[in-house]
Amino acid sequence: MTKEKSGVDSIRRTLLKTGAAAAAVAAAGRAFAQEGEQPAGTGFYERGGVRIRYNVTGSGYPLLLIAGGGLNSVFANFFNGRSPFDVIGEFAGEYRCISMDLRNAYSGQSTGPLEVDRPWDSHTDDQLGLMDHLGIDEFMVMGFCIGGPFIWNLLERAQDRIRAAVIAQPVGYDPERPDYFYEGNTSGWGQELLALRPDITPEMIHAFVTRMYVTDADFVFTVTRDFVRNCQTPILVLPDDTPAHPYAPAMESAMLAPNAQVSLFPWKQPEDRIPLAVRHIRSFLRAHRPGTGA
C-alpha cells in the first residue's frame, strides 16, 4: 500500500469514528465566529473566489500580525487572551495592527479554495493581497506559531516590502517527530473543515497537508537554509521548546540569518519574563521603523 493511499484510508477511518463530534465542534466554532461581537475595525476583502476577514486596530506604521493556532489561525486570538501576551494592547498605540482569519480556518470567516498544490503560497497570496487591498506597500510583520513559516515565505516572495520581522514560538520540522504536523492537522483542522465544507474531500485534506508538511519537510518548511543565510531583513526570533514549536529549527534560523536577534529563553515561563520579551520586541520594532534612524 502506498503512503498516499494509507494516509487517505487513515483519514477515512478517523472520520468514521469522530465525524459527529467534529461536526459539533466545527458548528460551534462557526456559530461563535459569526454571532460573537466583532472587534472594531473588522472588514472583508475579496479576490476571485477568496474572501478574507480582517481587522485593523490602532494607527501608525503598518504591522501585519499573524496569530497562532496553526491552520485555525484567526485574529480573534489576539482579542480573547489566547496569545502569549496582549499583542494588540501592547502595540496598537504605536502601530496600525493588521490581522486576519486564515483562509479556511474553521473558527473564522475567511474562505476560499483549498489549493492542494500550493498551500503555503495560497496563504501568502492572501496576506499580500490584504496589504494591497489596504493600500500598504511597506510594512513590518510579527507572527506566532504557523506565522514563522509564513513570515519566511513572505520574505522570499516580497522581501523588499518588509522592513523587519518578529518570529515568535515558530513551528518547524523536528526529525524526531516527522509526522507531528501531518497527523495533527488531518485529525484536527481537517476533520472540522470537512464538517463545514461539503466541497472538500478527505483526499483533498490529505493532499493539502502532505504538500504543506511532508513533501518538503525540513527546517522551517517554506524556505531553504541558503535563503535564510542570505536574507538581509532584520529578524527577531523568540524560540519555544514544545512539540508544536521545536527549539532547534527556530535557533538554527536565528544563527543563519545575518541580521537576526534572539530573545531571552525561555521567555514565557515564568510569566514575569514576558514583559522583558515584549520590551525587546518593542525596541526591535522601533529601531527598524522608518524615521527612527535605522
C-alpha positions as CSV (number, residue, x, y, z in Angstrom):
1,M,0.0,0.0,0.0
2,T,1.4,3.4,-0.9
3,K,1.9,6.1,1.7
4,E,-0.7,8.3,0.0
5,K,-3.3,5.5,-0.1
6,S,-2.5,4.7,3.5
7,G,-2.9,8.3,4.6
8,V,-6.3,8.7,2.9
9,D,-7.5,5.4,4.5
10,S,-6.4,6.6,7.8
11,I,-8.4,9.9,7.4
12,R,-11.4,7.9,6.4
13,R,-11.2,5.6,9.5
14,T,-10.8,8.6,11.7
15,L,-13.8,10.3,10.1
16,L,-16.0,7.3,10.8
17,K,-15.0,7.3,14.4
18,T,-15.2,11.0,15.1
19,G,-17.2,12.6,12.4
20,A,-20.2,13.5,14.5
21,A,-18.1,15.1,17.3
22,A,-16.0,17.0,14.7
23,A,-19.2,18.4,13.2
24,A,-20.5,19.6,16.5
25,V,-17.2,21.3,17.4
26,A,-16.9,22.9,14.0
27,A,-20.5,24.1,14.0
28,A,-20.0,25.6,17.5
29,G,-16.8,27.3,16.3
30,R,-18.6,28.8,13.3
31,A,-21.5,30.0,15.3
32,F,-19.2,31.7,17.8
33,A,-17.3,33.4,15.0
34,Q,-20.4,34.6,13.2
35,E,-22.5,35.6,16.2
36,G,-19.9,36.9,18.6
37,E,-19.2,40.5,18.9
38,Q,-16.9,41.8,16.1
39,P,-13.9,43.9,17.2
40,A,-14.0,47.4,15.9
41,G,-12.1,47.8,12.6
42,T,-13.3,44.4,11.2
43,G,-13.9,44.1,7.5
44,F,-13.7,41.8,4.4
45,Y,-11.7,41.8,1.2
46,E,-12.4,39.6,-1.8
47,R,-10.3,38.4,-4.6
48,G,-11.8,36.0,-7.1
49,G,-13.1,33.1,-5.0
50,V,-11.3,34.1,-1.9
51,R,-13.0,36.2,0.9
52,I,-10.8,37.2,3.8
53,R,-12.0,38.7,7.1
54,Y,-9.5,41.1,8.6
55,N,-9.1,43.6,11.5
56,V,-7.3,46.9,11.7
57,T,-6.7,48.3,15.1
58,G,-4.5,51.4,16.0
59,S,-2.6,53.8,13.9
60,G,0.9,54.4,12.8
61,Y,3.4,52.3,10.8
62,P,1.7,49.1,9.4
63,L,2.4,46.0,11.4
64,L,0.9,42.7,10.0
65,L,0.1,40.3,12.8
66,I,-0.3,36.5,12.2
67,A,-2.0,34.7,15.1
68,G,-1.1,31.3,16.4
69,G,-3.4,28.4,16.1
70,G,-1.9,26.5,13.1
71,L,-4.4,26.2,10.2
72,N,-7.1,27.5,12.5
73,S,-5.2,30.9,13.0
74,V,-7.8,33.6,13.5
75,F,-7.4,37.2,14.5
76,A,-9.8,36.6,17.5
77,N,-6.8,35.0,19.2
78,F,-5.4,38.5,19.6
79,F,-8.5,39.6,21.4
80,N,-9.5,36.6,23.5
81,G,-6.4,36.0,25.6
82,R,-5.1,33.1,23.5
83,S,-1.8,34.8,22.6
84,P,1.2,34.7,25.0
85,F,0.6,38.4,25.7
86,D,-1.8,41.2,24.7
87,V,-0.3,41.9,21.4
88,I,-3.0,44.5,20.3
89,G,-2.9,46.2,23.7
90,E,0.9,46.5,23.6
91,F,1.4,47.7,20.0
92,A,-1.8,49.4,18.7
93,G,-0.7,52.6,20.4
94,E,2.3,52.9,18.0
95,Y,1.3,50.7,15.0
96,R,-1.5,50.1,12.6
97,C,-2.1,46.5,13.6
98,I,-3.5,44.4,10.8
99,S,-4.6,40.8,11.4
100,M,-6.8,38.3,9.6
101,D,-8.5,34.9,9.7
102,L,-6.5,32.4,7.8
103,R,-8.3,31.1,4.7
104,N,-10.4,28.1,5.7
105,A,-9.7,28.3,9.4
106,Y,-12.8,26.6,10.9
107,S,-13.2,29.1,13.7
108,G,-13.0,32.1,11.3
109,Q,-14.8,33.6,8.4
110,S,-12.2,33.6,5.7
111,T,-13.0,31.2,2.9
112,G,-11.6,30.1,-0.5
113,P,-10.3,27.2,-2.5
114,L,-8.1,24.6,-0.9
115,E,-5.1,24.9,-3.2
116,V,-3.6,21.5,-2.7
117,D,-0.6,22.1,-4.9
118,R,0.5,25.4,-3.2
119,P,-0.7,25.5,0.4
120,W,1.9,27.9,1.8
121,D,1.8,30.2,-1.2
122,S,-2.0,30.4,-1.3
123,H,-2.0,31.8,2.2
124,T,0.9,34.2,1.3
125,D,-1.3,35.4,-1.6
126,D,-4.0,36.3,0.9
127,Q,-1.6,38.1,3.2
128,L,0.0,40.2,0.5
129,G,-3.4,40.7,-1.1
130,L,-4.8,42.1,2.1
131,M,-1.9,44.6,2.3
132,D,-2.5,45.6,-1.3
133,H,-6.2,46.0,-0.5
134,L,-5.4,48.4,2.3
135,G,-3.0,50.3,0.1
136,I,0.1,49.3,2.1
137,D,3.4,48.8,0.3
138,E,6.0,48.6,3.1
139,F,5.3,47.1,6.5
140,M,6.7,45.1,9.4
141,V,5.3,41.7,10.5
142,M,5.0,39.7,13.7
143,G,3.9,36.1,13.6
144,F,3.3,33.4,16.2
145,C,3.3,29.6,15.7
146,I,2.4,29.0,12.0
147,G,3.3,32.6,11.5
148,G,7.0,31.6,11.4
149,P,6.9,29.7,8.1
150,F,4.5,32.3,6.7
151,I,7.0,35.1,7.5
152,W,9.8,33.3,5.8
153,N,7.6,32.7,2.8
154,L,6.6,36.4,2.8
155,L,10.3,37.3,2.9
156,E,11.1,35.1,-0.1
157,R,8.2,36.5,-2.1
158,A,8.3,40.2,-1.1
159,Q,11.4,40.9,0.9
160,D,11.6,44.5,-0.4
161,R,8.2,45.2,1.2
162,I,9.1,44.0,4.7
163,R,11.1,46.3,7.0
164,A,11.6,43.9,9.9
165,A,10.1,40.7,11.2
166,V,9.4,39.2,14.6
167,I,9.1,35.4,14.7
168,A,7.6,34.1,17.9
169,Q,7.3,30.4,19.0
170,P,7.5,29.2,15.4
171,V,6.6,25.8,14.1
172,G,9.4,23.9,12.4
173,Y,10.5,20.5,11.3
174,D,11.6,18.1,14.0
175,P,13.1,14.9,12.7
176,E,12.2,13.1,15.9
177,R,8.5,13.8,15.2
178,P,8.3,13.7,11.4
179,D,4.6,13.1,11.3
180,Y,3.6,15.5,14.0
181,F,2.0,18.2,11.8
182,Y,0.5,15.9,9.3
183,E,-1.3,13.8,11.9
184,G,-2.4,16.8,14.0
185,N,-3.8,18.7,11.0
186,T,-5.6,15.8,9.3
187,S,-7.2,14.7,12.6
188,G,-7.9,18.2,13.9
189,W,-8.2,21.0,11.4
190,G,-9.0,18.6,8.6
191,Q,-11.9,16.9,10.4
192,E,-13.5,20.1,11.4
193,L,-13.2,21.7,8.0
194,L,-14.7,18.6,6.4
195,A,-17.7,19.0,8.6
196,L,-18.2,22.6,7.3
197,R,-17.4,22.3,3.7
198,P,-19.1,19.6,1.5
199,D,-17.0,20.7,-1.4
200,I,-13.9,19.4,0.3
201,T,-13.0,15.7,0.5
202,P,-10.7,13.7,2.7
203,E,-8.4,13.2,-0.3
204,M,-8.1,17.0,-0.7
205,I,-7.2,17.4,3.0
206,H,-4.6,14.6,2.7
207,A,-3.0,16.2,-0.4
208,F,-3.0,19.7,1.1
209,V,-1.4,18.7,4.5
210,T,1.0,16.4,2.8
211,R,2.2,19.1,0.4
212,M,2.4,21.5,3.4
213,Y,4.2,19.4,6.0
214,V,5.6,16.2,4.3
215,T,6.7,16.7,0.7
216,D,9.5,19.2,1.5
217,A,9.7,18.5,5.3
218,D,12.8,20.3,6.5
219,F,13.9,23.2,8.6
220,V,11.1,26.0,8.6
221,F,9.0,24.3,5.8
222,T,8.8,27.2,3.4
223,V,12.4,28.3,2.6
224,T,15.9,26.8,2.5
225,R,18.8,27.4,4.7
226,D,20.5,29.2,1.8
227,F,17.7,31.6,1.6
228,V,17.9,32.4,5.4
229,R,21.6,32.7,5.2
230,N,21.3,35.4,2.5
231,C,18.3,37.2,3.9
232,Q,19.3,40.7,5.0
233,T,16.0,41.6,6.6
234,P,16.3,42.3,10.4
235,I,14.7,39.3,12.3
236,L,13.9,38.8,15.9
237,V,13.3,35.2,17.0
238,L,11.5,34.2,20.2
239,P,12.0,30.4,20.3
240,D,9.9,27.9,22.2
241,D,10.6,24.3,23.1
242,T,7.4,22.2,22.6
243,P,6.4,19.5,20.0
244,A,4.5,22.2,18.1
245,H,7.2,24.8,18.4
246,P,10.6,23.0,18.4
247,Y,13.6,24.8,19.6
248,A,16.2,23.6,17.2
249,P,14.9,25.0,13.8
250,A,14.0,28.3,15.4
251,M,17.5,28.7,16.8
252,E,19.1,27.5,13.6
253,S,17.2,30.1,11.6
254,A,18.4,32.8,14.1
255,M,22.0,31.6,13.8
256,L,21.9,31.6,10.0
257,A,20.1,34.9,9.3
258,P,22.8,37.6,9.2
259,N,20.7,40.3,10.8
260,A,18.9,38.2,13.4
261,Q,18.5,38.7,17.1
262,V,17.2,36.2,19.7
263,S,15.1,36.9,22.8
264,L,15.9,35.5,26.2
265,F,14.9,31.9,26.6
266,P,12.6,30.7,28.0
267,W,10.6,33.9,27.6
268,K,7.1,32.7,28.5
269,Q,7.9,30.9,31.8
270,P,8.0,32.1,34.4
271,E,5.4,34.7,33.4
272,D,7.4,37.6,34.8
273,R,9.7,37.1,31.9
274,I,7.1,38.0,29.3
275,P,7.3,41.8,29.9
276,L,11.1,41.6,29.2
277,A,10.4,39.8,25.9
278,V,7.8,42.4,25.0
279,R,10.2,45.2,25.7
280,H,12.7,43.5,23.4
281,I,10.1,43.3,20.6
282,R,9.2,47.0,21.1
283,S,12.8,48.2,21.0
284,F,13.5,46.0,17.9
285,L,10.5,47.3,16.0
286,R,11.3,50.9,16.9
287,A,14.9,50.5,15.8
288,H,13.8,49.4,12.3
289,R,10.7,51.6,11.9
290,P,11.2,54.3,9.2
291,G,12.1,57.7,10.6
292,T,13.8,56.3,13.6
293,G,17.4,56.4,12.3
294,A,17.5,52.7,11.4
